[in-house]
Amino acid sequence: MNAAVVDLEVVEQFLNTLDERTFSRHGEQHVRRDALTSPGDLSTWLDEHDLAGDPVRPADVTTARALRSALREALLGGEPALDRFPLRLVADPSGGLRVAARTGVVGIDTLVETVAVSVASGRWSRLKLCASEDCRWAFYDTSRNGGGRWCSMEVCGNRHKTRTYRRTRG
């Protein structure tokens, strides 16, 4: 599968398979959850996003979680462990070249390729993790200048501004 077929929105959804939100909203407490804990979980997620390939093995879950962790670390400005996800150029049937990954999991390869293409196009800089420490939800920043900080101005942005206001008002 060519990375151009998969949109960066799917990478965003992949990153959000780890839900780190722990805040309360309208009396409901968010609970951390990881949607990729078993081969069945990963297989279902890949199927739902038209990324399925060979049957998923336990090692594939480890690979998927390592990629997710590395990409989330990169979005936080850290040093991501991406050495497990090398890229290469391969001949395209149209006579050109394309970027290809070789993780051994077709769907994960497609995600890696999509990230590489989005980095090259400059779109990767619009994918962010919410600045709220008790959220960290991945979102695509659609603000004009690319300076968005929160996944939702109404929720996380408002909570941040309210806390700042209360701190300054003593």
DSSP file (Angstrom, degrees, kcal/mol; ACC not computed):
  #  RESIDUE AA STRUCTURE BP1 BP2  ACC     N-H-->O    O-->H-N    N-H-->O    O-->H-N    TCO  KAPPA ALPHA  PHI   PSI    X-CA   Y-CA   Z-CA
    1    1 A M              0   0    0      0, 0.0     2,-0.3     0, 0.0    50,-0.0   0.000 360.0 360.0 360.0 138.5    0.0    0.0    0.0
    2    2 A N    >>  -     0   0    0      1,-0.1     3,-1.8    98,-0.0     4,-0.5  -0.638 360.0-131.0 -84.5 139.1    1.3    3.5   -0.9
    3    3 A A  G >4 S+     0   0    0     96,-0.3     3,-0.9    -2,-0.3    -1,-0.1   0.769 104.0  69.0 -60.8 -26.9    1.6    6.0    2.0
    4    4 A A  G 34 S+     0   0    0      1,-0.2    -1,-0.3     3,-0.0    -2,-0.0   0.752  90.9  62.5 -64.8 -21.9   -0.2    8.6   -0.1
    5    5 A V  G <4 S+     0   0    0     -3,-1.8     2,-0.4     2,-0.1    -1,-0.2   0.821  96.2  66.7 -72.2 -31.2   -3.4    6.5    0.3
    6    6 A V  S << S-     0   0    0     -3,-0.9     2,-0.2    -4,-0.5    43,-0.0  -0.782  79.9-140.9 -96.7 131.8   -3.4    6.9    4.1
    7    7 A D    >>  -     0   0    0     -2,-0.4     3,-1.5     1,-0.1     4,-0.8  -0.499  25.0-111.9 -88.3 159.2   -4.0   10.4    5.5
    8    8 A L  H 3> S+     0   0    0      1,-0.3     4,-2.3     2,-0.2     5,-0.1   0.717 113.1  74.6 -61.9 -20.1   -2.3   11.8    8.5
    9    9 A E  H 3> S+     0   0    0      1,-0.2     4,-2.3     2,-0.2    -1,-0.3   0.856  92.2  53.6 -60.2 -35.2   -5.7   11.6   10.2
   10   10 A V  H <> S+     0   0    0     -3,-1.5     4,-2.3     2,-0.2    -1,-0.2   0.879 106.7  50.9 -68.5 -36.9   -5.1    7.9   10.5
   11   11 A V  H  X S+     0   0    0     -4,-0.8     4,-2.7     2,-0.2    -2,-0.2   0.915 109.0  52.2 -64.0 -41.8   -1.7    8.5   12.2
   12   12 A E  H  X S+     0   0    0     -4,-2.3     4,-1.7     1,-0.2   126,-0.2   0.926 110.5  47.3 -57.7 -46.0   -3.5   10.8   14.6
   13   13 A Q  H  < S+     0   0    0     -4,-2.3    -1,-0.2     1,-0.2    -2,-0.2   0.871 110.1  53.4 -64.9 -36.7   -6.1    8.1   15.4
   14   14 A F  H >< S+     0   0    0     -4,-2.3     3,-1.7     1,-0.2    -2,-0.2   0.931 107.9  50.1 -62.2 -45.8   -3.2    5.6   15.8
   15   15 A L  H >< S+     0   0    0     -4,-2.7     3,-1.2     1,-0.3    -1,-0.2   0.847 105.9  57.9 -60.9 -33.4   -1.5    7.9   18.3
   16   16 A N  T 3< S+     0   0    0     -4,-1.7    -1,-0.3     1,-0.3    -2,-0.2   0.356  76.0  90.7 -83.8   7.3   -4.8    8.2   20.2
   17   17 A T  T <  S+     0   0    0     -3,-1.7    18,-3.4     1,-0.2     2,-0.7   0.667  84.6  63.7 -70.5 -14.1   -5.0    4.5   20.7
   18   18 A L  E <  S-A   34   0A   0     -3,-1.2     2,-0.8    16,-0.2    16,-0.2  -0.944  79.2-166.4-106.3 109.6   -3.2    5.5   23.9
   19   19 A D  E     +A   33   0A   0     14,-3.0    14,-2.0    -2,-0.7   117,-0.1  -0.860  15.8 171.0-101.1 107.3   -5.6    7.7   25.8
   20   20 A E        +     0   0    0     -2,-0.8    12,-0.2   115,-0.4     2,-0.1   0.321  31.2 130.8 -98.1   6.8   -3.6    9.5   28.6
   21   21 A R        +     0   0    0     10,-0.2   114,-0.2     1,-0.1   113,-0.1  -0.409  19.9 163.0 -66.1 132.3   -6.5   11.8   29.6
   22   22 A T        +     0   0    0    112,-2.4    -1,-0.1    -2,-0.1   113,-0.1   0.279  36.2 110.3-130.7   6.8   -7.0   11.8   33.3
   23   23 A F        -     0   0    0    111,-0.9     7,-2.5     6,-0.1     2,-0.4  -0.347  64.7-117.9 -83.7 165.9   -9.1   15.0   33.9
   24   24 A S  E     -B   29   0B   0      5,-0.2     2,-0.4    -2,-0.1     5,-0.2  -0.827  28.3-178.9-101.3 142.4  -12.8   15.2   34.9
   25   25 A R  E >  S-B   28   0B   0      3,-2.3     3,-2.0    -2,-0.4   130,-0.0  -0.964  71.1 -11.1-143.8 125.4  -15.3   16.8   32.7
   26   26 A H  T 3  S-     0   0    0     -2,-0.4     3,-0.1     1,-0.3    -1,-0.1   0.876 129.9 -54.4  53.3  40.6  -19.0   17.2   33.5
   27   27 A G  T 3  S+     0   0    0      1,-0.2     2,-0.6     0, 0.0    -1,-0.3   0.449 113.3 119.4  78.0  -0.5  -18.5   14.9   36.5
   28   28 A E  E <   -B   25   0B   0     -3,-2.0    -3,-2.3     0, 0.0     2,-0.6  -0.882  55.4-145.7-104.2 122.6  -17.0   12.1   34.3
   29   29 A Q  E     -B   24   0B   0     -2,-0.6    -5,-0.2    -5,-0.2     2,-0.2  -0.744  13.8-135.5 -87.0 121.3  -13.4   11.1   35.1
   30   30 A H        -     0   0    0     -7,-2.5     2,-0.5    -2,-0.6    -1,-0.0  -0.529  18.8-152.2 -71.4 143.0  -11.4   10.0   32.1
   31   31 A V        -     0   0    0     -2,-0.2   -10,-0.2     0, 0.0    -9,-0.1  -0.972  20.5-109.9-120.2 131.2   -9.4    6.9   32.7
   32   32 A R        +     0   0    0     -2,-0.5     2,-0.3   -12,-0.2   -12,-0.2  -0.256  45.5 174.1 -53.7 140.6   -6.2    6.1   30.9
   33   33 A R  E     -A   19   0A   0    -14,-2.0   -14,-3.0     0, 0.0     2,-0.5  -0.995  28.9-148.9-151.6 151.8   -6.5    3.3   28.4
   34   34 A D  E     -A   18   0A   0     -2,-0.3   -16,-0.2   -16,-0.2     3,-0.2  -0.979   4.6-166.7-120.2 117.0   -4.4    1.6   25.8
   35   35 A A  S    S+     0   0    0    -18,-3.4     2,-0.4    -2,-0.5     3,-0.2   0.440  79.0  66.5 -84.1   0.6   -6.4    0.2   22.9
   36   36 A L        +     0   0    0    -19,-0.3    -1,-0.2     1,-0.1    29,-0.1  -0.628  56.6 121.7-121.8  73.5   -3.5   -1.9   21.6
   37   37 A T  S    S+     0   0    0     -2,-0.4    -1,-0.1    -3,-0.2    -2,-0.1   0.515  71.8  27.1-109.9  -7.1   -2.9   -4.6   24.3
   38   38 A S  S  > S-     0   0    0     -3,-0.2     4,-2.3     1,-0.1     5,-0.2  -0.959  81.7-104.4-148.4 163.5   -3.3   -7.8   22.2
   39   39 A P  H  > S+     0   0    0      0, 0.0     4,-2.8     0, 0.0     5,-0.2   0.878 122.1  55.2 -57.0 -36.5   -3.0   -9.1   18.7
   40   40 A G  H  > S+     0   0    0      2,-0.2     4,-2.5     1,-0.2     5,-0.2   0.904 106.7  49.9 -63.3 -41.3   -6.8   -9.0   18.5
   41   41 A D  H  > S+     0   0    0      2,-0.2     4,-2.4     1,-0.2    -1,-0.2   0.943 114.3  43.8 -60.8 -48.9   -6.8   -5.3   19.4
   42   42 A L  H  X S+     0   0    0     -4,-2.3     4,-2.9     2,-0.2     5,-0.2   0.911 112.9  52.0 -65.0 -42.5   -4.2   -4.5   16.8
   43   43 A S  H  X S+     0   0    0     -4,-2.8     4,-2.5    -5,-0.2    -1,-0.2   0.921 111.0  47.6 -59.9 -45.0   -5.9   -6.6   14.2
   44   44 A T  H  X S+     0   0    0     -4,-2.5     4,-2.7     2,-0.2    -2,-0.2   0.926 112.7  48.8 -61.9 -45.6   -9.3   -4.9   14.8
   45   45 A W  H  X S+     0   0    0     -4,-2.4     4,-1.1     1,-0.2    -2,-0.2   0.929 112.7  47.4 -62.4 -45.6   -7.7   -1.5   14.6
   46   46 A L  H  <>S+     0   0    0     -4,-2.9     5,-3.3     1,-0.2     6,-0.6   0.912 112.9  49.6 -62.3 -42.5   -5.9   -2.3   11.4
   47   47 A D  H ><5S+     0   0    0     -4,-2.5     3,-1.8     1,-0.2    -2,-0.2   0.931 107.8  53.5 -60.4 -46.6   -9.0   -3.7    9.9
   48   48 A E  H 3<5S+     0   0    0     -4,-2.7    -1,-0.2     1,-0.3    -2,-0.2   0.744 113.8  43.1 -61.8 -23.5  -11.1   -0.7   10.9
   49   49 A H  T 3<5S-     0   0    0     -4,-1.1    -1,-0.3    -3,-0.4    -2,-0.2   0.143 114.7-112.7-110.0  17.8   -8.6    1.6    9.1
   50   50 A D  T < 5S+     0   0    0     -3,-1.8    -3,-0.2     1,-0.1    -2,-0.1   0.861  86.7 115.4  53.8  41.5   -8.2   -0.6    6.0
   51   51 A L      < +     0   0    0     -5,-3.3    56,-0.3    -6,-0.1    -4,-0.2   0.223  35.7 134.7-119.6  11.1   -4.6   -1.4    6.9
   52   52 A A        +     0   0    0     -6,-0.6     2,-0.1    -5,-0.1    -9,-0.0  -0.277  15.8 148.1 -67.8 147.7   -4.9   -5.2    7.5
   53   53 A G        +     0   0    0      1,-0.6    -1,-0.1   -10,-0.0     3,-0.1  -0.167  55.6   0.3-139.4-122.7   -2.3   -7.6    6.1
   54   54 A D  S    S-     0   0    0      1,-0.2    -1,-0.6    -2,-0.1     3,-0.1  -0.246  96.3 -71.2 -69.1 164.0   -1.1  -10.9    7.4
   55   55 A P        -     0   0    0      0, 0.0     2,-0.3     0, 0.0    -1,-0.2  -0.302  58.9-109.6 -56.4 142.3   -2.4  -12.2   10.7
   56   56 A V        -     0   0    0    -17,-0.1   -13,-0.1    -3,-0.1    49,-0.0  -0.592  32.7-160.9 -82.3 133.2   -1.2  -10.2   13.7
   57   57 A R    >>  -     0   0    0     -2,-0.3     4,-1.1     1,-0.1     3,-0.9  -0.677  34.1-105.4-105.6 162.8    1.3  -11.8   16.0
   58   58 A P  H 3> S+     0   0    0      0, 0.0     4,-1.5     0, 0.0     3,-0.5   0.872 121.5  57.6 -55.3 -37.7    2.2  -10.7   19.6
   59   59 A A  H 3> S+     0   0    0      1,-0.2     4,-2.1     2,-0.2     5,-0.1   0.812  99.4  59.7 -63.7 -28.7    5.5   -9.3   18.3
   60   60 A D  H <> S+     0   0    0     -3,-0.9     4,-2.7     2,-0.2    -1,-0.2   0.853 100.9  53.9 -68.1 -34.0    3.5   -7.0   16.0
   61   61 A V  H  X S+     0   0    0     -4,-1.1     4,-2.6    -3,-0.5     5,-0.2   0.913 108.0  50.4 -64.3 -42.3    1.7   -5.5   19.0
   62   62 A T  H  X S+     0   0    0     -4,-1.5     4,-2.2     2,-0.2    -2,-0.2   0.909 111.3  48.6 -61.1 -42.9    5.1   -4.7   20.5
   63   63 A T  H  X S+     0   0    0     -4,-2.1     4,-2.3     2,-0.2    -2,-0.2   0.925 112.0  48.5 -62.6 -46.0    6.2   -3.1   17.2
   64   64 A A  H  X S+     0   0    0     -4,-2.7     4,-2.6     1,-0.2    -2,-0.2   0.915 113.0  47.1 -62.4 -43.9    3.0   -1.0   16.9
   65   65 A R  H  X S+     0   0    0     -4,-2.6     4,-2.5     2,-0.2    -1,-0.2   0.864 110.7  52.5 -67.9 -35.3    3.3    0.2   20.5
   66   66 A A  H  X S+     0   0    0     -4,-2.2     4,-2.4    -5,-0.2    -2,-0.2   0.909 111.1  47.3 -66.0 -41.0    7.0    1.1   20.0
   67   67 A L  H  X S+     0   0    0     -4,-2.3     4,-2.7     2,-0.2     5,-0.2   0.942 112.5  49.0 -63.9 -47.0    6.1    3.1   16.9
   68   68 A R  H  X S+     0   0    0     -4,-2.6     4,-2.4     1,-0.2     5,-0.2   0.923 112.7  47.9 -58.8 -44.7    3.3    4.9   18.7
   69   69 A S  H  X S+     0   0    0     -4,-2.5     4,-2.3     1,-0.2    -1,-0.2   0.912 112.4  48.8 -62.4 -43.9    5.6    5.7   21.7
   70   70 A A  H  X S+     0   0    0     -4,-2.4     4,-2.2     2,-0.2    -2,-0.2   0.900 112.6  47.5 -65.1 -41.2    8.4    7.0   19.4
   71   71 A L  H  X S+     0   0    0     -4,-2.7     4,-2.1     2,-0.2    -1,-0.2   0.900 112.1  49.3 -68.8 -39.6    6.0    9.2   17.5
   72   72 A R  H  X S+     0   0    0     -4,-2.4     4,-1.2    -5,-0.2    -2,-0.2   0.903 111.0  50.9 -64.7 -39.9    4.4   10.6   20.6
   73   73 A E  H  <>S+     0   0    0     -4,-2.3     5,-2.5     1,-0.2     3,-0.3   0.907 108.7  51.8 -62.4 -42.1    7.9   11.3   22.0
   74   74 A A  H ><5S+     0   0    0     -4,-2.2     3,-1.4     1,-0.2    -1,-0.2   0.900 107.0  52.8 -61.7 -40.9    8.8   13.1   18.8
   75   75 A L  H 3<5S+     0   0    0     -4,-2.1    54,-0.4     1,-0.3    -1,-0.2   0.773 106.5  53.7 -67.3 -25.0    5.7   15.3   19.1
   76   76 A L  T 3<5S-     0   0    0     -4,-1.2    -1,-0.3    -3,-0.3    -2,-0.2   0.455 121.4-109.1 -86.1  -1.2    6.7   16.2   22.6
   77   77 A G  T < 5S+     0   0    0     -3,-1.4    -3,-0.2    -4,-0.3    -2,-0.1   0.613  76.8 129.8  85.1  12.2   10.1   17.3   21.3
   78   78 A G  S   <S-     0   0    0     -5,-2.5    -1,-0.2    -6,-0.2    -8,-0.0  -0.101  72.6 -84.0 -86.2-170.9   12.0   14.4   22.8
   79   79 A E        -     0   0    0     -3,-0.1    -5,-0.1     2,-0.0    -1,-0.1  -0.824  50.1-149.7 -98.8  97.3   14.5   12.0   21.3
   80   80 A P        -     0   0    0      0, 0.0     2,-1.5     0, 0.0     3,-0.1  -0.360  14.7-126.7 -72.8 146.9   12.3    9.3   19.7
   81   81 A A        +     0   0    0    -15,-0.2     3,-0.4     1,-0.2   -11,-0.2  -0.656  53.6 145.2 -89.3  79.8   13.5    5.7   19.3
   82   82 A L    >   +     0   0    0     -2,-1.5     3,-2.1     1,-0.2    -1,-0.2   0.343  34.9 102.2-100.6   5.5   12.9    5.4   15.6
   83   83 A D  T 3  S+     0   0    0      1,-0.3    -1,-0.2    -3,-0.1    -2,-0.1   0.705  75.9  62.7 -64.9 -17.9   15.9    3.2   14.7
   84   84 A R  T 3  S+     0   0    0     -3,-0.4    -1,-0.3     1,-0.2    -2,-0.1   0.492  99.1  59.6 -80.2  -2.7   13.5    0.2   14.6
   85   85 A F  S <  S+     0   0    0     -3,-2.1    -1,-0.2    16,-0.1    18,-0.1  -0.449  71.9 173.0-127.4  59.2   11.7    1.9   11.7
   86   86 A P        -     0   0    0      0, 0.0    16,-0.7     0, 0.0     2,-0.3  -0.294  17.6-146.6 -68.8 153.2   14.2    2.4    8.8
   87   87 A L  E     -C  101   0C   0     14,-0.2     2,-0.3    15,-0.0    14,-0.2  -0.825  15.8-179.1-115.6 156.4   13.0    3.7    5.4
   88   88 A R  E     -C  100   0C   0     12,-2.1    12,-2.9    -2,-0.3     2,-0.4  -0.960  30.0-109.2-146.4 163.5   14.3    2.9    2.0
   89   89 A L  E     -C   99   0C   0     -2,-0.3     2,-0.3    10,-0.2    10,-0.2  -0.830  37.4-178.3 -95.6 134.4   13.5    4.0   -1.6
   90   90 A V  E     -C   98   0C   0      8,-2.6     8,-2.2    -2,-0.4     2,-0.2  -0.929  34.3 -93.6-130.4 156.3   11.9    1.4   -3.8
   91   91 A A  E     -C   97   0C   0     -2,-0.3     6,-0.3     6,-0.2     5,-0.0  -0.458  37.2-141.7 -68.3 137.5   10.8    1.3   -7.4
   92   92 A D    >   -     0   0    0      4,-3.1     3,-2.5    -2,-0.2    -1,-0.0  -0.752  20.9-117.8 -96.6 146.5    7.2    2.3   -7.9
   93   93 A P  T 3  S+     0   0    0      0, 0.0    -1,-0.1     0, 0.0    -2,-0.0   0.757 114.2  63.2 -56.2 -23.3    5.1    0.5  -10.6
   94   94 A S  T 3  S-     0   0    0      1,-0.0     3,-0.1     3,-0.0    -3,-0.0   0.502 125.3-100.3 -80.3  -2.5    4.7    3.8  -12.4
   95   95 A G  S <  S+     0   0    0     -3,-2.5     2,-0.1     1,-0.3    -1,-0.0   0.368  92.6  98.5 100.2  -4.0    8.5    4.0  -12.9
   96   96 A G  S    S-     0   0    0      1,-0.1    -4,-3.1    -5,-0.0     2,-0.3  -0.103  72.8-100.8 -96.5-161.5    9.2    6.4  -10.1
   97   97 A L  E     -C   91   0C   0     -6,-0.3     2,-0.3    -3,-0.1    -6,-0.2  -0.893  30.3-173.5-122.0 154.4   10.4    5.9   -6.5
   98   98 A R  E     -C   90   0C   0     -8,-2.2    -8,-2.6    -2,-0.3     2,-0.3  -0.976  31.1-103.0-143.1 159.3    8.6    5.8   -3.2
   99   99 A V  E     -C   89   0C   0     -2,-0.3     2,-0.4   -10,-0.2   -96,-0.3  -0.630  41.3-172.6 -79.6 136.7    9.5    5.6    0.4
  100  100 A A  E     -C   88   0C   0    -12,-2.9   -12,-2.1    -2,-0.3     2,-0.3  -0.994  13.4-155.8-136.0 141.6    9.0    2.2    1.9
  101  101 A A  E     -C   87   0C   0     -2,-0.4   -14,-0.2   -14,-0.2     3,-0.1  -0.725   3.5-157.4-106.4 161.9    9.2    0.8    5.5
  102  102 A R        +     0   0    0    -16,-0.7     4,-0.1    -2,-0.3   -15,-0.0  -0.487  40.6 134.7-141.2  67.8    9.9   -2.8    6.4
  103  103 A T  S    S-     0   0    0      2,-0.3    -1,-0.1   -18,-0.1     3,-0.1   0.675  72.9-113.9 -86.7 -18.2    8.6   -3.5    9.9
  104  104 A G  S    S+     0   0    0      1,-0.1     2,-0.5    -3,-0.1   -44,-0.1   0.388  93.1  94.2  97.1  -2.2    7.1   -6.8    8.9
  105  105 A V     >  -     0   0    0      1,-0.2     4,-3.0   -52,-0.1    -2,-0.3  -0.964  66.0-151.2-125.7 112.5    3.5   -5.5    9.5
  106  106 A V  H  > S+     0   0    0     -2,-0.5     4,-2.1     1,-0.2    -1,-0.2   0.888  95.9  46.4 -51.4 -49.3    1.8   -4.1    6.4
  107  107 A G  H  > S+     0   0    0    -56,-0.3     4,-1.8     1,-0.2    -1,-0.2   0.876 113.4  48.2 -64.4 -38.5   -0.3   -1.6    8.3
  108  108 A I  H  > S+     0   0    0     -3,-0.3     4,-2.6     2,-0.2    -1,-0.2   0.892 109.0  54.6 -69.4 -39.4    2.5   -0.4   10.5
  109  109 A D  H  X S+     0   0    0     -4,-3.0     4,-2.7     1,-0.2    -2,-0.2   0.928 107.4  51.1 -55.9 -45.0    4.7    0.0    7.4
  110  110 A T  H  X S+     0   0    0     -4,-2.1     4,-2.3    -5,-0.2    -1,-0.2   0.887 109.4  49.8 -62.3 -40.2    1.9    2.2    5.9
  111  111 A L  H  X S+     0   0    0     -4,-1.8     4,-2.4     2,-0.2    -1,-0.2   0.930 111.6  48.1 -63.7 -45.2    1.8    4.3    9.0
  112  112 A V  H  X S+     0   0    0     -4,-2.6     4,-2.4     1,-0.2    -2,-0.2   0.922 112.9  48.6 -60.9 -44.1    5.6    4.8    9.0
  113  113 A E  H  X S+     0   0    0     -4,-2.7     4,-2.5     1,-0.2    -1,-0.2   0.893 109.8  52.2 -63.5 -40.0    5.5    5.7    5.3
  114  114 A T  H  X S+     0   0    0     -4,-2.3     4,-2.4     2,-0.2    -1,-0.2   0.908 109.3  49.4 -63.0 -42.2    2.7    8.1    5.9
  115  115 A V  H  X S+     0   0    0     -4,-2.4     4,-2.5     2,-0.2    -2,-0.2   0.933 110.9  50.3 -62.0 -45.5    4.7    9.8    8.6
  116  116 A A  H  X S+     0   0    0     -4,-2.4     4,-2.3     1,-0.2    -2,-0.2   0.915 112.1  46.6 -60.1 -44.1    7.8   10.1    6.3
  117  117 A V  H  X S+     0   0    0     -4,-2.5     4,-1.8     1,-0.2     6,-0.2   0.894 112.7  50.1 -65.5 -39.6    5.7   11.6    3.5
  118  118 A S  H  X>S+     0   0    0     -4,-2.4     6,-1.9     2,-0.2     5,-1.0   0.850 109.6  51.1 -70.0 -33.0    4.1   14.1    5.9
  119  119 A V  H ><5S+     0   0    0     -4,-2.5     3,-0.7     4,-0.2    -2,-0.2   0.939 111.2  48.3 -64.5 -46.4    7.5   15.1    7.3
  120  120 A A  H 3<5S+     0   0    0     -4,-2.3    -2,-0.2     1,-0.2    -1,-0.2   0.836 114.3  46.0 -63.7 -32.8    8.8   15.7    3.8
  121  121 A S  H 3<5S-     0   0    0     -4,-1.8    -1,-0.2    -5,-0.2    -2,-0.2   0.588 112.1-117.4 -87.1 -10.4    5.7   17.7    2.9
  122  122 A G  T X<5S+     0   0    0     -4,-0.9     3,-0.6    -3,-0.7    -3,-0.2   0.385  86.2 112.7  90.0  -4.1    5.8   19.8    6.1
  123  123 A R  G > < +     0   0    0     -5,-1.0     3,-2.0    -6,-0.2     4,-0.4   0.778  60.0  73.6 -72.7 -26.0    2.4   18.5    7.3
  124  124 A W  G >  S+     0   0    0     -6,-1.9     3,-1.8     1,-0.3    -1,-0.2   0.844  84.8  66.4 -57.0 -34.2    3.9   16.6   10.2
  125  125 A S  G <  S+     0   0    0     -3,-0.6    -1,-0.3    -7,-0.3    -2,-0.2   0.667  95.0  59.0 -64.5 -14.5    4.5   19.9   12.0
  126  126 A R  G <  S+     0   0    0     -3,-2.0    15,-3.7    -4,-0.2     2,-0.5   0.605  85.8  88.1 -88.5 -13.4    0.7   20.3   12.3
  127  127 A L  E <   +D  140   0D   0     -3,-1.8     2,-0.3    -4,-0.4    13,-0.2  -0.766  62.4 162.3 -86.9 126.6    0.2   17.1   14.2
  128  128 A K  E     -D  139   0D   0     11,-2.8    11,-2.7    -2,-0.5     2,-0.4  -0.892  40.6-120.1-140.4 165.2    0.6   17.8   17.9
  129  129 A L  E     -D  138   0D   0    -54,-0.4     9,-0.2    -2,-0.3     8,-0.1  -0.922  49.1 -95.7-105.1 138.6   -0.1   16.4   21.4
  130  130 A C        -     0   0    0      7,-2.2     6,-0.3    -2,-0.4    20,-0.2  -0.219  26.6-134.7 -52.4 136.8   -2.3   18.6   23.6
  131  131 A A  S    S+     0   0    0     18,-3.0     2,-0.4     4,-0.1    -1,-0.2   0.629  75.8 106.6 -71.6 -13.9   -0.2   20.8   25.8
  132  132 A S    >>  -     0   0    0     17,-0.2     3,-2.0     1,-0.2     4,-1.0  -0.546  68.7-143.5 -71.2 123.5   -2.4   19.9   28.8
  133  133 A E  T 34 S+     0   0    0     -2,-0.4    -1,-0.2     1,-0.3    -2,-0.0   0.779  99.8  49.8 -58.3 -29.3   -0.4   17.6   31.1
  134  134 A D  T 34 S+     0   0    0   -113,-0.1  -112,-2.4    22,-0.1  -111,-0.9   0.131 119.0  36.4 -99.7  22.3   -3.6   15.6   32.0
  135  135 A C  T <4  +     0   0    0     -3,-2.0  -115,-0.4  -114,-0.2    -2,-0.2   0.491  55.1 170.9-128.9 -78.4   -4.6   15.2   28.4
  136  136 A R     <  +     0   0    0     -4,-1.0     2,-0.3    -6,-0.3  -116,-0.1   0.777  25.4 165.0  61.1  30.7   -1.9   14.6   25.7
  137  137 A W        -     0   0    0     -5,-0.1    -7,-2.2    -8,-0.1     2,-0.2  -0.581  38.9-119.1 -74.0 136.8   -4.6   13.8   23.0
  138  138 A A  E     +D  129   0D   0     -2,-0.3     2,-0.3    -9,-0.2    -9,-0.2  -0.567  42.0 168.6 -77.0 140.7   -3.1   13.9   19.5
  139  139 A F  E     -D  128   0D   0    -11,-2.7   -11,-2.8    -2,-0.2     2,-0.6  -0.991  38.6-116.9-150.7 155.1   -4.7   16.5   17.2
  140  140 A Y  E     -D  127   0D   0     -2,-0.3     2,-0.6   -13,-0.2   -13,-0.2  -0.861  34.6-131.4 -94.9 118.9   -4.2   18.1   13.8
  141  141 A D        +     0   0    0    -15,-3.7    10,-0.1    -2,-0.6   -14,-0.0  -0.591  30.3 173.6 -76.5 112.4   -3.6   21.8   14.3
  142  142 A T        +     0   0    0     -2,-0.6    -1,-0.2     3,-0.0   -16,-0.0   0.323  34.1 127.7-100.8   6.5   -5.8   23.7   11.8
  143  143 A S  S >  S-     0   0    0      1,-0.1     3,-0.7   -17,-0.1     5,-0.1  -0.273  71.2-114.6 -63.4 153.0   -5.0   27.1   13.2
  144  144 A R  T 3  S+     0   0    0      1,-0.2    -1,-0.1     2,-0.1    -3,-0.0   0.895 113.4  32.9 -56.2 -45.7   -3.9   29.6   10.6
  145  145 A N  T 3  S-     0   0    0      0, 0.0    -1,-0.2     0, 0.0    -2,-0.1   0.435 107.6-116.6 -96.0   1.5   -0.4   30.0   12.0
  146  146 A G  S <  S+     0   0    0     -3,-0.7    -2,-0.1     1,-0.1    -5,-0.1   0.723  78.9 124.0  74.3  20.2    0.1   26.5   13.3
  147  147 A G        +     0   0    0     -5,-0.0    -1,-0.1     2,-0.0    -3,-0.1   0.221  27.7 139.1 -99.6  14.8    0.4   27.7   16.9
  148  148 A G        +     0   0    0      1,-0.1    -7,-0.1    -5,-0.1     3,-0.1  -0.299  23.9 177.1 -61.0 142.3   -2.4   25.6   18.4
  149  149 A R        +     0   0    0      1,-0.1   -18,-3.0   -21,-0.1     2,-0.3   0.630  56.2  57.3-118.2 -24.5   -1.6   24.1   21.8
  150  150 A W        -     0   0    0    -20,-0.2     3,-0.2   -19,-0.1    -1,-0.1  -0.857  68.5-135.5-119.0 147.2   -4.8   22.3   22.9
  151  151 A C  S    S+     0   0    0     -2,-0.3     2,-0.4     1,-0.3    -1,-0.1   0.822 102.5  17.8 -65.2 -30.0   -6.8   19.5   21.4
  152  152 A S     >> -     0   0    0      1,-0.1     5,-2.3   -13,-0.0     4,-0.7  -0.940  60.3-160.2-145.3 119.3   -9.9   21.5   22.3
  153  153 A M  I  4>S+     0   0    0     -2,-0.4     5,-1.3    -3,-0.2    -1,-0.1   0.861  97.5  56.3 -63.6 -34.7  -10.0   25.2   23.1
  154  154 A E  I  45S+     0   0    0      3,-0.2    -1,-0.2     4,-0.1    -3,-0.0   0.792 123.8  19.4 -69.3 -28.6  -13.4   24.6   24.8
  155  155 A V  I  >5S+     0   0    0     -3,-0.3     4,-2.4     3,-0.1     5,-0.2   0.815 136.4  21.3-105.6 -75.7  -12.0   22.0   27.1
  156  156 A C  I  X5S+     0   0    0     -4,-0.7     4,-2.3     2,-0.2    -3,-0.2   0.904 126.5  48.6 -68.4 -42.5   -8.2   21.9   27.6
  157  157 A G  I  ><S+     0   0    0     -5,-2.3     4,-2.4     2,-0.2    -1,-0.2   0.918 113.8  47.4 -63.1 -42.9   -7.6   25.5   26.6
  158  158 A N  H  ><S+     0   0    0     -5,-1.3     4,-2.6    -6,-0.3    -2,-0.2   0.910 110.8  51.3 -65.4 -42.7  -10.4   26.8   28.8
  159  159 A R  H  X S+     0   0    0     -4,-2.4     4,-2.3     2,-0.2    -1,-0.2   0.910 111.7  48.3 -60.7 -42.0   -9.2   24.7   31.8
  160  160 A H  H  X S+     0   0    0     -4,-2.3     4,-2.4     2,-0.2    -2,-0.2   0.940 113.3  46.1 -63.4 -48.2   -5.6   26.2   31.3
  161  161 A K  H  X S+     0   0    0     -4,-2.4     4,-2.4     1,-0.2    -2,-0.2   0.868 112.2  51.4 -65.3 -36.5   -6.9   29.7   31.0
  162  162 A T  H  X S+     0   0    0     -4,-2.6     4,-2.6     2,-0.2    -1,-0.2   0.922 110.5  48.5 -66.2 -43.9   -9.1   29.3   34.1
  163  163 A R  H  X S+     0   0    0     -4,-2.3     4,-2.2     2,-0.2    -2,-0.2   0.914 112.6  48.8 -61.7 -42.9   -6.2   27.9   36.2
  164  164 A T  H  X S+     0   0    0     -4,-2.4     4,-2.1     2,-0.2    -2,-0.2   0.916 111.6  49.2 -62.8 -43.4   -4.0   30.8   35.1
  165  165 A Y  H  X S+     0   0    0     -4,-2.4     4,-1.7     1,-0.2    -2,-0.2   0.925 111.6  48.4 -61.8 -45.9   -6.7   33.3   35.9
  166  166 A R  H  X S+     0   0    0     -4,-2.6     4,-0.6     1,-0.2    -1,-0.2   0.876 110.3  52.1 -64.6 -37.4   -7.2   31.8   39.4
  167  167 A R  H >< S+     0   0    0     -4,-2.2     3,-0.6     1,-0.2    -1,-0.2   0.914 113.0  43.9 -63.7 -42.8   -3.5   31.8   40.1
  168  168 A T  H 3< S+     0   0    0     -4,-2.1    -1,-0.2     1,-0.2    -2,-0.2   0.750 111.0  53.9 -76.8 -22.5   -3.1   35.4   39.2
  169  169 A R  H 3<        0   0    0     -4,-1.7    -1,-0.2    -5,-0.2    -2,-0.2   0.510 360.0 360.0 -90.0  -5.8   -6.2   36.5   41.1
  170  170 A G    <<        0   0    0     -4,-0.6    -3,-0.1    -3,-0.6    -4,-0.1   0.399 360.0 360.0  72.3 360.0   -4.9   34.8   44.2
